[in-house]
Amino acid sequence: MDIIVLKPGTSEEDIRRIIKKLEGRGLKANISTGTERTVIGVIGDTSKIAEEEEDAIRVMPGVEDVMRILKPYKLASRDFKAEDSTFNVRGKVVGGKKIQVIAGPCAVENKTMLMTIAEKVKNAGASFLRGGAFKPRTSPYSFQGLGEEALQYLADAREKTGLPIVTELMDPRDIEVILKYTDIIQIGARNMQNFRLLLEVGTCDKPVVLKRGLSATIKEWLMAAEYIMSKGNQNVILCERGIRTFETATRNTLDLSAVPLLKQRTHLPVIVDPSHGVGKWDLVAPMSKAAVAVGADGLMIEVHTNPEEAMSDGEQSLKPDAFQKLMEELKPIAAAVGRDI
C-alpha cells in the first residue's frame, strides 16, 4: 500500500481520518492534489501493512483505490503524481513551457566580476544567476570560495538585475547562511548521496537543484530526490551534469538519454549542465542545443568575462558574447519542440 487515491470531493474530515489511520501504524502521509484526483503518498515501510489492514483502508469514506507500486522512489514517481511539477521562483516558473537558463561563473571571485557577468547574462536572456560561494574542489589547495562574502555579492547582483540566485550548499552547518541569501539551493554531484545533507534541505522551503552523482544510476539519483521529498520539500529539480565513464576526451560523458527517460519516470523538472558535462567551452553550445531538443526544462551554463584567468573551470566557461549568441540560436530549437526560451 503505497498510494491511496481519493474520490472527487472527499472532505477534509475524511482525509484526516485516513491520515490518522496511517499515523497509527507509524506511517506518514504526503498529499498531492492534481487536476482530476487527490492522492495520498504513504511514506514509511508499507511492507508491514497486512492485506486485511489494506482492505480496511480501502473501504474508508473517500477512498477510491489503494495501490502498491514497485518503484522505491514513491514521491518522485509519476505513479504518485501524473502531471509535471512546476513551481514559481520570484515570478519565474520552473518546469513549465519556458526553458529556464541558469548562467554565471563557477565561483564568485570578486564583486566587480560578478556584477558585470550578471548584467551580461540578464541582457542575453538568462533567467537565473549562478555562482559558487563554497566550492568543492578535488584538491584541498585549490580556491575554495569566498563564503558569505560571495553570498552578499550574489544578493547585490540580484537586487541590481532581478535575477534569482542559485548557489551550492556543501555542509549542513552552512544551511542558515545559505538560506539567508539564495533562492534555489544546489546540491552538487559529490554530495548527491550525502543523505544527512539531503534530509536537511528537505525541511527547507527553498527549491533544490539536485545534480547527478559522478557514477550514479537513474534509480540512485531518484532515490536521492526521494530523501529530500520525504521531509516535505517537493520542489526538486534534477540536473544531468555528465557521468564518469572510460572516455577521457571530455571531462564527463553527458548522458542526454537521461532526460527523456526521467520524463517518463518522474514528474520533477529536469535540467542539463553542459558545462560540467563536457568540460570544454566549444562543446557547450552544441550540447545545450541537444539538451533543449530532447526535452530539458532548463540549462545551467558557466559564463565568465575572462575564462583564461578564472579561478575555477575556466576551460568550460563561455564568454558573454558566446553566451548571447547561444541564447539566440536556442530560440528556433525551443520553438520546434513547443517551448520558449
C-alpha positions in Angstrom: 0.0 0.0 0.0 2.0 3.0 -1.3 -0.7 5.3 -2.8 -4.2 6.0 -1.7 -6.4 7.5 -4.5 -9.2 9.7 -3.1 -12.7 10.2 -4.7 -13.5 13.6 -6.1 -14.9 15.8 -3.4 -13.5 13.9 -0.4 -14.0 16.0 2.7 -11.1 17.3 4.8 -12.6 15.3 7.7 -12.4 12.1 5.8 -8.8 12.9 4.8 -7.8 13.5 8.4 -9.3 10.1 9.4 -7.2 8.4 6.7 -4.0 10.2 7.9 -4.7 9.3 11.5 -5.1 5.7 10.5 -1.7 5.7 8.7 0.0 7.5 11.6 -1.4 4.9 14.0 0.7 2.4 12.0 3.9 4.5 12.2 3.5 5.8 8.6 3.3 9.4 7.2 1.1 10.9 4.5 2.1 13.2 1.7 -0.9 14.7 -0.1 -0.8 15.6 -3.8 -3.7 17.5 -5.3 -3.9 17.0 -9.1 -6.3 18.4 -11.7 -8.6 15.3 -11.5 -7.6 13.4 -8.4 -6.1 13.9 -5.0 -3.8 11.1 -3.9 -2.0 10.3 -0.6 1.5 9.0 -0.8 2.3 6.7 2.1 5.8 7.2 3.5 7.4 4.6 5.5 7.8 0.8 5.5 4.5 -0.2 3.9 5.5 -3.9 3.8 4.3 -4.3 7.4 0.7 -3.4 6.3 -1.2 -6.7 6.2 -3.7 -7.3 3.4 -6.6 -7.1 5.9 -5.4 -3.6 7.0 -5.1 -2.5 3.4 -8.7 -3.7 2.8 -9.8 -1.7 5.9 -8.4 1.5 4.4 -9.9 0.7 1.0 -13.4 0.9 2.5 -12.9 4.1 4.4 -15.1 7.1 3.3 -13.5 9.0 0.5 -11.1 6.2 -0.7 -11.4 5.2 -4.3 -8.5 2.9 -4.6 -5.3 1.6 -2.8 -2.3 0.8 -4.8 1.1 -0.7 -4.3 4.0 0.5 -6.6 7.2 -1.4 -7.3 9.4 1.7 -7.7 11.3 2.5 -4.4 11.0 6.2 -5.2 7.4 6.9 -4.4 7.0 10.6 -4.2 9.2 11.3 -7.2 7.3 8.7 -9.3 4.7 9.5 -11.9 2.6 6.8 -10.2 2.2 9.3 -7.3 1.8 12.4 -9.5 1.0 12.1 -13.2 1.2 15.8 -14.0 4.6 17.6 -14.5 5.6 19.5 -11.3 6.1 23.2 -11.7 6.9 25.9 -9.1 7.4 29.6 -9.0 10.7 31.2 -8.0 10.4 35.0 -7.8 7.9 35.0 -10.7 9.8 32.5 -12.9 8.1 29.2 -13.4 10.4 26.1 -13.4 9.1 23.1 -15.2 6.6 25.0 -17.4 6.7 25.9 -21.1 9.6 28.3 -20.8 13.0 26.8 -20.7 14.8 28.5 -17.8 18.5 29.2 -18.2 20.8 29.5 -15.2 24.0 31.3 -16.0 27.0 32.7 -14.3 30.6 32.0 -13.1 31.6 28.7 -11.5 32.9 30.6 -8.5 32.3 34.2 -7.2 35.7 35.7 -7.3 35.0 39.4 -6.6 32.1 41.8 -6.7 33.1 43.7 -9.9 33.4 40.5 -12.0 30.1 39.1 -10.7 28.2 42.3 -11.4 29.5 42.5 -14.9 28.6 38.9 -15.7 25.2 39.3 -14.0 24.3 42.2 -16.3 25.5 40.5 -19.4 23.7 37.2 -18.8 20.5 39.1 -17.9 20.7 41.1 -21.1 21.2 37.9 -23.1 18.1 36.3 -21.7 19.2 34.2 -18.7 16.5 33.6 -16.0 18.7 32.9 -13.0 22.2 33.8 -11.8 24.5 31.1 -10.6 27.7 31.4 -8.6 29.6 29.3 -6.1 30.3 30.7 -2.6 31.6 27.4 -1.2 33.4 25.4 -3.8 34.0 21.6 -3.6 37.4 21.1 -5.2 39.3 17.9 -5.9 42.5 19.5 -4.4 42.4 21.0 -0.9 44.9 23.6 -2.2 42.5 25.0 -4.9 40.3 28.0 -4.4 37.5 27.1 -2.1 35.3 30.1 -2.5 34.7 33.4 -0.6 31.9 32.1 1.6 29.3 34.6 3.0 31.1 37.4 1.3 30.3 35.8 -2.1 26.7 35.3 -1.0 26.4 39.0 -0.3 27.7 39.8 -3.7 25.1 37.5 -5.2 22.4 39.2 -3.3 23.6 42.6 -4.5 23.6 41.3 -8.1 20.0 40.0 -7.7 18.9 43.4 -6.4 20.5 45.1 -9.4 19.4 42.7 -12.1 16.3 41.0 -10.7 17.8 37.6 -11.4 17.1 35.0 -8.7 20.3 33.3 -7.5 21.4 29.6 -7.3 24.3 28.6 -5.2 25.7 25.3 -3.8 25.3 24.0 -0.2 28.0 21.6 0.8 27.7 21.4 4.6 24.6 21.3 6.9 26.3 23.7 9.2 26.1 26.4 6.4 22.4 26.0 5.7 21.3 29.0 7.7 23.6 31.4 5.9 22.7 29.9 2.5 19.0 30.3 3.2 19.6 33.9 4.1 20.7 34.8 0.6 19.8 32.2 -2.0 16.6 31.5 -4.0 17.5 27.9 -5.1 19.8 25.6 -3.2 22.2 23.5 -5.3 23.4 20.1 -4.2 26.5 19.2 -6.1 27.4 15.9 -7.7 29.8 14.9 -4.9 27.0 15.4 -2.4 24.2 13.6 -4.2 24.3 10.8 -1.7 25.1 12.9 1.4 21.9 11.8 3.0 22.2 14.0 6.1 22.5 17.0 3.8 19.6 15.9 1.7 17.4 15.5 4.7 18.3 18.9 5.9 17.3 20.6 2.7 14.2 18.5 2.7 13.0 20.6 5.7 13.6 23.9 3.8 11.1 25.9 1.8 13.6 26.6 -1.0 13.7 24.7 -4.3 16.7 22.3 -4.7 18.7 21.6 -7.8 20.0 18.0 -7.3 22.9 17.2 -9.5 23.5 13.7 -10.6 26.4 11.9 -8.9 29.6 11.1 -10.8 28.7 7.5 -11.2 25.1 7.4 -10.1 22.4 5.4 -11.8 19.0 6.9 -12.6 17.5 4.9 -9.7 20.1 6.1 -7.2 19.5 9.7 -8.4 15.8 9.5 -7.9 16.2 7.8 -4.5 18.4 10.8 -3.5 15.5 13.1 -4.6 13.2 10.9 -2.5 15.2 11.7 0.6 14.6 15.4 0.1 10.9 14.9 -0.7 10.3 12.6 2.2 10.9 15.5 4.6 8.3 17.7 2.9 10.2 19.7 0.2 8.6 18.7 -3.1 10.4 21.4 -5.2 13.3 19.3 -6.5 15.0 20.0 -9.9 17.1 17.1 -11.3 20.3 18.2 -13.1 22.1 16.0 -15.5 25.8 17.1 -15.5 27.6 14.2 -17.0 28.8 10.9 -15.5 32.2 9.3 -15.2 33.0 6.7 -17.9 36.1 5.3 -19.6 36.1 8.2 -22.0 38.7 10.9 -21.4 38.3 13.2 -24.5 35.7 15.2 -22.5 35.5 15.9 -18.8 32.5 13.7 -18.3 30.1 11.8 -20.5 26.9 13.9 -20.8 24.0 11.5 -20.6 21.3 13.2 -22.6 19.3 10.0 -22.8 18.6 10.5 -19.1 16.3 13.5 -19.9 13.5 11.7 -21.8 13.9 8.7 -19.6 13.4 10.8 -16.5 10.4 12.5 -18.1 8.8 9.0 -18.3 9.5 8.1 -14.7 9.2 11.3 -12.7 7.1 14.4 -12.6 10.1 16.5 -11.4 11.7 19.2 -13.7 14.9 18.1 -15.4 17.7 20.5 -16.4 21.1 19.9 -18.0 24.5 21.3 -17.2 26.5 21.0 -20.4 29.5 23.0 -19.0 30.4 20.3 -16.5 29.2 17.6 -18.8 31.8 18.2 -21.5 34.4 20.5 -19.8 35.2 22.3 -23.0 33.7 25.7 -23.9 33.4 25.0 -27.6 31.2 21.9 -26.9 28.8 23.7 -24.6 26.7 25.3 -27.4 26.0 22.1 -29.4 25.2 20.1 -26.2 22.9 22.9 -25.0 21.0 22.7 -28.3 20.8 18.9 -28.0 19.5 19.2 -24.4 16.7 21.5 -25.5 15.8 19.2 -28.4 15.4 16.1 -26.1 13.1 18.0 -23.7 15.2 19.6 -20.9 13.3 22.1 -18.8 16.4 24.3 -18.3 20.1 24.7 -18.7 22.9 25.6 -16.3 25.8 27.3 -18.2 29.0 28.7 -16.9 29.9 32.2 -18.1 33.0 34.2 -17.3 34.3 37.5 -18.7 37.9 36.3 -18.7 37.9 32.5 -18.6 41.7 32.2 -19.0 42.1 34.0 -15.6 39.1 32.2 -13.9 39.9 30.7 -10.5 37.9 27.5 -11.4 36.5 25.8 -14.5 37.7 28.5 -17.0 38.2 25.9 -19.7 34.4 25.2 -19.8 33.1 28.8 -19.4 31.6 30.7 -22.2 32.4 34.4 -22.7 29.4 36.7 -22.6 29.3 37.3 -26.4 29.3 33.5 -27.0 26.6 33.0 -24.4 24.4 35.7 -26.1 25.0 34.0 -29.5 23.9 30.7 -28.0 20.7 32.1 -26.5 19.7 33.4 -29.9 20.5 30.0 -31.5 18.4 28.2 -29.0 15.2 30.0 -29.8 14.3 28.2 -33.0 15.2 24.8 -31.4 12.9 25.5 -28.4 10.1 26.6 -30.7 10.5 23.4 -32.7 9.7 21.4 -29.6 6.9 23.6 -28.4 8.9 25.6 -25.8 10.0 29.2 -25.2 13.4 30.4 -24.1 
